[in-house]
Every structure is written in C-alpha cells, then in structure tokens.
Amino acid sequence: MTDQNGSQSKRHRRVTAQTIADLAGVSRSAVSRAFSPGAYLSAEKRHRILKIAAEAGYQPNALAVGLKEGRSNLVAVFVGSMRNPYDAAFMGCLARSLNAIRKWPILIDGTDKSANSAVEELMRYPLDALILRGGSMAPEIVEHCARAGIPMISSGRPVSAPRVDNVCCRNAEGLREMTRLLIARGRSRFGFLGGPPEFYSSAQRRAGVLGALDEAGLRPIAEATGDYTVEVGAAAARRLLRENDLDALVCANDATAIGALSAARDLSLDVPGDVAVVGFDDIAMAEWPIFNLTTVRNPIEPAVGAIIRLLEKRLADPGKPGESISIDAVIIERGTH
C-alpha cells in the first residue's frame, strides 16, 4: 500500500519546468526559451522539449510569465449582494468580458463582515487592478479599497480619489422619470420600498422618487426598507399595503418589486387596478408573463463595456486622471403601472 500510495503521490505531483528539463536532458532555461517565441534555441531541441512537455501535460506558469512582462492579469472584483439577481447577471457579463481580454477575476464578497480584512489580504497579490461593485456595498469598504493603491474602477458608487475611474447608472434620474410617469397616469398616494439606507443605489433611487413627488406637490404616504431580496421585499410590501391606502408602490429594485407583487396578490389587491408596482434593474424575471413588471432598466452591457474600456486605458496609462462614465437608465413599460 505504501508503494502504491507513494507512486500515486508521484504521479499527481505538479509537473514543473525542472521536470521537463530533467526528462529532456536540458537546462531549465532551455525549457523557458522553448516556450518563448523568438528566443534562441535550436529547432531540434525546441521540438523535443515541446513534445515531452505535451506528453507530460506541462504548461508554463502564466502568472510567472506575466509578472516578467509587468502584468499578472489578475483582477480582484469586490462583488455586491449576489442574492440580488441583477448583481449575479452583472458579474456573469463582467467575468466573460474580462476573460475576453485575458484578465482573470478573483471574486471577493464585498458585503461580508470580513471584507475589510479581505482588502488587506489582497494587497499580498500582484493584482493588475481592482473593480468595485460599490452600489450595494457599505461606504467604509469602498473607502478602504480606494486607499489600497491599486488601479481601481468603481461601478455603482462614485469614488472621489486620485486615479480612480467610475461607472455609474443614473439611478436618481431613472426613478424620477418613472415617478413622473406614474403621476401622469393619475397616481398620487405613493409608497417607497428601498434597500439598505447605506447603499448608494438605494439612497439615489429614493432621492429620485422624492424629487419627482416634490415637483408635483406630493409626499410619500409611507416608506420601508428591505435588503433587495424577494423574500424581505414581500414582507415589507405586505405591511405597507395592508396599513396604507397606496395607489403606487415604487420599489428600489426588481427583486423587491417581485416580492411586492406577491404581497399584493396575498392581499387580494389588483395590480395595476388598485395599486401600481414598479421596480428598477430590469432583471430577466421582470419580463416573465407572470410578473410583466414595469421597471427602470439598469443596462448591464453598456456598464460592463465602459468598465473594460476604462480598465484598458488605466493599465496603458496608470498615472492619468480619473474618468467617470454615467449610464442612462431606461424606462421599460409593461403591465404593472
């Protein structure tokens, strides 16, 4: 058994450049040159080394090669609440786009209590850049990341710091226009169901609703906060709708709005006859016939495209001043208003 375990351990040991050098009877530097286009090495020796490497399953250490060229190709991404379907969809698009330019994301939960220590731990890695999904993260985490000294792009929460680039949806404008639309349709008894107050996105969206109501000489009848999830949104909406005579409920995101639609059904309220329910983000579920949710689209592909452009410009010129790109929100009219 010992011999068998020993041989298994040997077979599963990582194949290194030195392993290939020993098998090919050459120096370790010759192996390195064999994998470096243009490096001097005889054709016969290069062919032999590459053949042995292929048979052994060897690949050069990409991180080591990148660092020699001044790039690790590692990009840390502090994500928001992945319980929110919008954040999950955003991260999927961002990961694909980073992979397309041969950058490899390291995902960190920016909403976890250990996020501050994670920033410190990340400083030990040779990161090319840091992308912050800051719209649904506590401000102290955002500030901690901005002080890290790594090229940084903040998405969702503007960060005012030297050489930090920003991409942000026009949150307030989006819900201001949606609220104006509801007022034009005759709605006047408004409730607002937000996310955590410390989240930039929720605060901006609330400001948009209040701004439009103020323009019309109105005030919200009732407000509540949730956590951007369907379950908490349903519970909070149930209380608001049961205790207040609302004819419009504006929700800070689609997951919350979907929860509100469930609460309205439980209370035998007709949507939109008795009460209009609208959201923000335009997640995939919003257009399902069972929901058919009127919402404000927070465009993912334009935002991710802007992040990638800013990342490439920042890596090409690390000392350039920070740039900010604003993404327009788009009203999507369906059947709940």
RONU-926471 format. One record per residue (C-alpha): residue number from 1; x, y, z. Coordinates in nm, 3 decimals. Layout:
% RONU-926471
NUM/X/Y/Z
...
% end
This chain:
% RONU-926471
1/0.000/0.000/0.000
2/0.278/0.237/0.089
3/0.447/0.187/-0.250
4/0.112/0.230/-0.426
5/0.035/0.550/-0.233
6/0.385/0.672/-0.296
7/0.359/0.612/-0.670
8/0.015/0.780/-0.677
9/0.163/1.082/-0.499
10/0.444/1.094/-0.752
11/0.203/1.071/-1.047
12/-0.013/1.353/-0.910
13/0.278/1.582/-0.830
14/0.272/1.905/-1.034
15/0.484/1.893/-1.347
16/0.733/2.181/-1.342
17/0.983/2.328/-1.585
18/1.256/2.143/-1.397
19/1.068/1.816/-1.452
20/1.070/1.875/-1.828
21/1.434/1.980/-1.820
22/1.528/1.654/-1.648
23/1.322/1.445/-1.892
24/1.468/1.624/-2.194
25/1.822/1.635/-2.061
26/1.845/2.011/-2.098
27/1.873/2.311/-1.867
28/1.569/2.478/-1.708
29/1.646/2.794/-1.907
30/1.623/2.591/-2.229
31/1.269/2.488/-2.133
32/1.182/2.852/-2.074
33/1.325/2.951/-2.414
34/1.129/2.671/-2.584
35/0.805/2.838/-2.471
36/0.922/3.191/-2.555
37/0.858/3.285/-2.920
38/1.170/3.431/-3.076
39/1.406/3.309/-2.804
40/1.722/3.144/-2.934
41/1.705/2.762/-2.932
42/1.779/2.504/-3.200
43/1.474/2.375/-3.384
44/1.556/2.015/-3.288
45/1.585/2.096/-2.918
46/1.269/2.311/-2.918
47/1.072/2.032/-3.087
48/1.198/1.771/-2.837
49/1.117/1.988/-2.534
50/0.768/2.077/-2.658
51/0.693/1.712/-2.740
52/0.798/1.597/-2.392
53/0.604/1.884/-2.231
54/0.288/1.791/-2.422
55/0.318/1.427/-2.320
56/0.371/1.527/-1.954
57/0.085/1.781/-1.955
58/0.315/2.071/-1.874
59/0.221/2.435/-1.926
60/0.438/2.733/-1.828
61/0.334/2.923/-1.516
62/0.125/3.202/-1.670
63/0.149/3.415/-1.358
64/0.528/3.399/-1.357
65/0.543/3.477/-1.729
66/0.304/3.769/-1.687
67/0.497/3.918/-1.398
68/0.813/3.916/-1.609
69/0.621/4.128/-1.856
70/0.487/4.357/-1.581
71/0.135/4.208/-1.569
72/-0.024/3.938/-1.355
73/-0.356/3.955/-1.548
74/-0.533/3.910/-1.213
75/-0.820/4.150/-1.140
76/-0.986/4.148/-0.800
77/-1.361/4.210/-0.814
78/-1.545/4.308/-0.497
79/-1.898/4.194/-0.567
80/-2.224/4.322/-0.424
81/-2.504/4.109/-0.285
82/-2.519/3.803/-0.509
83/-2.864/3.727/-0.366
84/-2.983/4.003/-0.597
85/-3.035/3.853/-0.947
86/-2.913/4.177/-1.107
87/-2.572/4.151/-0.939
88/-2.541/3.786/-1.045
89/-2.620/3.877/-1.408
90/-2.380/4.173/-1.395
91/-2.097/3.956/-1.263
92/-2.154/3.694/-1.530
93/-2.122/3.957/-1.804
94/-1.820/4.118/-1.636
95/-1.638/3.785/-1.594
96/-1.692/3.696/-1.961
97/-1.570/4.038/-2.071
98/-1.259/4.018/-1.852
99/-1.181/3.670/-1.986
100/-1.214/3.804/-2.341
101/-0.921/4.041/-2.278
102/-0.729/3.767/-2.095
103/-0.785/3.903/-1.746
104/-0.876/3.658/-1.471
105/-1.112/3.778/-1.197
106/-1.073/3.696/-0.828
107/-1.417/3.741/-0.668
108/-1.447/3.879/-0.315
109/-1.775/3.911/-0.125
110/-1.784/4.284/-0.054
111/-2.090/4.256/0.171
112/-1.933/4.008/0.412
113/-1.815/4.122/0.757
114/-1.462/4.012/0.669
115/-1.446/4.237/0.359
116/-1.205/4.484/0.525
117/-0.957/4.210/0.609
118/-1.000/4.071/0.258
119/-0.872/4.403/0.120
120/-0.558/4.368/0.333
121/-0.511/4.009/0.219
122/-0.547/4.105/-0.146
123/-0.260/4.351/-0.116
124/-0.030/4.049/-0.099
125/-0.124/3.953/-0.456
126/0.025/4.116/-0.769
127/-0.310/4.248/-0.894
128/-0.338/4.439/-1.221
129/-0.649/4.620/-1.098
130/-0.942/4.618/-0.861
131/-1.306/4.652/-0.970
132/-1.552/4.755/-0.706
133/-1.923/4.683/-0.736
134/-1.989/4.962/-0.489
135/-2.357/5.040/-0.534
136/-2.462/4.775/-0.285
137/-2.164/4.788/-0.051
138/-2.106/4.973/0.274
139/-1.917/5.304/0.221
140/-1.632/5.210/0.457
141/-1.542/4.913/0.231
142/-1.544/5.147/-0.069
143/-1.309/5.389/0.108
144/-1.079/5.106/0.219
145/-1.046/4.984/-0.139
146/-0.975/5.336/-0.267
147/-0.681/5.362/-0.025
148/-0.529/5.034/-0.142
149/-0.307/5.194/-0.407
150/-0.409/4.951/-0.685
151/-0.562/5.079/-1.011
152/-0.932/5.084/-0.932
153/-1.263/5.115/-1.114
154/-1.574/5.172/-0.907
155/-1.900/5.056/-1.058
156/-2.223/5.168/-0.896
157/-2.087/5.419/-0.643
158/-1.875/5.720/-0.749
159/-1.545/5.736/-0.562
160/-1.363/6.067/-0.547
161/-0.998/5.969/-0.524
162/-0.688/6.020/-0.741
163/-0.662/5.785/-1.039
164/-0.989/5.606/-0.960
165/-1.230/5.560/-1.252
166/-1.607/5.541/-1.209
167/-1.901/5.388/-1.394
168/-2.245/5.457/-1.252
169/-2.607/5.434/-1.361
170/-2.815/5.750/-1.336
171/-3.017/5.600/-1.051
172/-3.193/5.913/-0.932
173/-3.287/6.024/-1.283
174/-3.428/5.680/-1.363
175/-3.672/5.666/-1.073
176/-3.752/6.036/-1.106
177/-3.876/5.973/-1.460
178/-4.064/5.661/-1.351
179/-4.237/5.853/-1.070
180/-4.329/6.132/-1.313
181/-4.483/5.869/-1.542
182/-4.694/5.730/-1.256
183/-4.808/6.079/-1.157
184/-4.906/6.147/-1.520
185/-5.114/5.828/-1.508
186/-5.308/5.969/-1.213
187/-5.125/5.809/-0.919
188/-5.095/6.028/-0.610
189/-5.069/5.805/-0.300
190/-4.712/5.680/-0.315
191/-4.515/5.437/-0.108
192/-4.142/5.372/-0.147
193/-3.977/5.041/-0.066
194/-3.599/5.087/-0.063
195/-3.291/4.883/0.002
196/-3.046/4.923/0.291
197/-3.012/5.300/0.355
198/-2.631/5.285/0.347
199/-2.635/5.153/-0.012
200/-2.563/5.428/-0.261
201/-2.803/5.283/-0.515
202/-3.096/5.280/-0.273
203/-3.029/5.634/-0.147
204/-3.006/5.770/-0.502
205/-3.323/5.595/-0.615
206/-3.512/5.727/-0.313
207/-3.389/6.078/-0.393
208/-3.529/6.043/-0.744
209/-3.873/5.942/-0.617
210/-3.886/6.221/-0.358
211/-3.769/6.475/-0.614
212/-4.048/6.390/-0.859
213/-4.310/6.389/-0.583
214/-4.190/6.726/-0.458
215/-4.220/6.871/-0.808
216/-4.585/6.763/-0.809
217/-4.654/6.893/-0.459
218/-4.678/6.539/-0.320
219/-4.511/6.347/-0.041
220/-4.480/5.972/0.010
221/-4.752/5.829/0.232
222/-4.528/5.551/0.363
223/-4.174/5.413/0.330
224/-3.993/5.096/0.430
225/-3.652/4.943/0.372
226/-3.559/4.593/0.263
227/-3.245/4.411/0.155
228/-3.301/4.388/-0.222
229/-3.438/4.032/-0.198
230/-3.778/3.890/-0.295
231/-3.849/3.748/0.050
232/-3.783/4.063/0.250
233/-3.948/4.274/-0.019
234/-4.265/4.068/0.009
235/-4.279/4.103/0.388
236/-4.214/4.478/0.382
237/-4.463/4.538/0.098
238/-4.729/4.338/0.280
239/-4.702/4.574/0.578
240/-4.705/4.886/0.361
241/-5.003/4.776/0.154
242/-5.203/4.649/0.450
243/-5.150/4.960/0.664
244/-5.171/5.235/0.399
245/-5.407/5.328/0.116
246/-5.149/5.335/-0.161
247/-5.215/5.356/-0.532
248/-4.845/5.332/-0.627
249/-4.556/5.139/-0.474
250/-4.213/5.228/-0.611
251/-3.950/4.964/-0.532
252/-3.575/5.024/-0.536
253/-3.504/4.707/-0.733
254/-3.685/4.434/-0.925
255/-3.638/4.158/-0.670
256/-3.815/4.378/-0.414
257/-4.088/4.461/-0.666
258/-4.146/4.093/-0.743
259/-4.188/4.035/-0.371
260/-4.434/4.327/-0.365
261/-4.640/4.170/-0.645
262/-4.667/3.853/-0.436
263/-4.777/4.057/-0.134
264/-5.041/4.238/-0.340
265/-5.185/3.906/-0.458
266/-5.191/3.777/-0.099
267/-5.392/4.086/0.000
268/-5.630/4.043/-0.298
269/-5.518/4.374/-0.449
270/-5.536/4.416/-0.824
271/-5.217/4.531/-0.996
272/-5.233/4.782/-1.157
273/-5.602/4.847/-1.090
274/-5.572/4.903/-0.716
275/-5.202/4.976/-0.695
276/-4.918/5.021/-0.943
277/-4.594/4.837/-0.862
278/-4.268/4.928/-1.035
279/-3.905/4.826/-0.989
280/-3.552/4.904/-1.100
281/-3.288/4.698/-1.290
282/-3.491/4.500/-1.548
283/-3.370/4.155/-1.446
284/-3.466/3.862/-1.668
285/-3.760/3.765/-1.446
286/-3.917/4.109/-1.483
287/-4.043/4.026/-1.832
288/-4.183/3.684/-1.740
289/-4.558/3.687/-1.814
290/-4.639/3.601/-1.452
291/-4.474/3.929/-1.341
292/-4.477/4.152/-1.653
293/-4.311/4.416/-1.436
294/-4.285/4.781/-1.532
295/-3.934/4.883/-1.435
296/-3.630/5.101/-1.499
297/-3.356/4.923/-1.692
298/-3.010/4.948/-1.541
299/-2.820/4.847/-1.857
300/-2.558/4.579/-1.793
301/-2.372/4.554/-2.124
302/-2.306/4.929/-2.161
303/-2.182/4.944/-1.800
304/-1.954/4.643/-1.840
305/-1.827/4.778/-2.172
306/-1.739/5.106/-2.001
307/-1.555/4.920/-1.722
308/-1.346/4.726/-1.973
309/-1.259/5.042/-2.170
310/-1.157/5.225/-1.853
311/-0.954/4.925/-1.735
312/-0.757/4.907/-2.059
313/-0.693/5.282/-2.058
314/-0.586/5.274/-1.692
315/-0.341/4.988/-1.750
316/-0.197/5.169/-2.052
317/-0.156/5.493/-1.854
318/-0.160/5.432/-1.476
319/-0.099/5.797/-1.388
320/-0.381/5.951/-1.588
321/-0.660/6.143/-1.410
322/-0.970/5.951/-1.313
323/-1.263/5.932/-1.553
324/-1.635/5.898/-1.479
325/-1.892/5.748/-1.714
326/-2.265/5.776/-1.645
327/-2.503/5.515/-1.785
328/-2.856/5.628/-1.872
329/-3.142/5.435/-1.713
330/-3.430/5.339/-1.943
331/-3.799/5.314/-1.852
332/-3.949/4.979/-1.955
333/-4.328/4.990/-1.960
334/-4.504/4.658/-1.906
335/-4.822/4.571/-1.722
336/-4.790/4.673/-1.357
337/-4.836/5.051/-1.378
% end
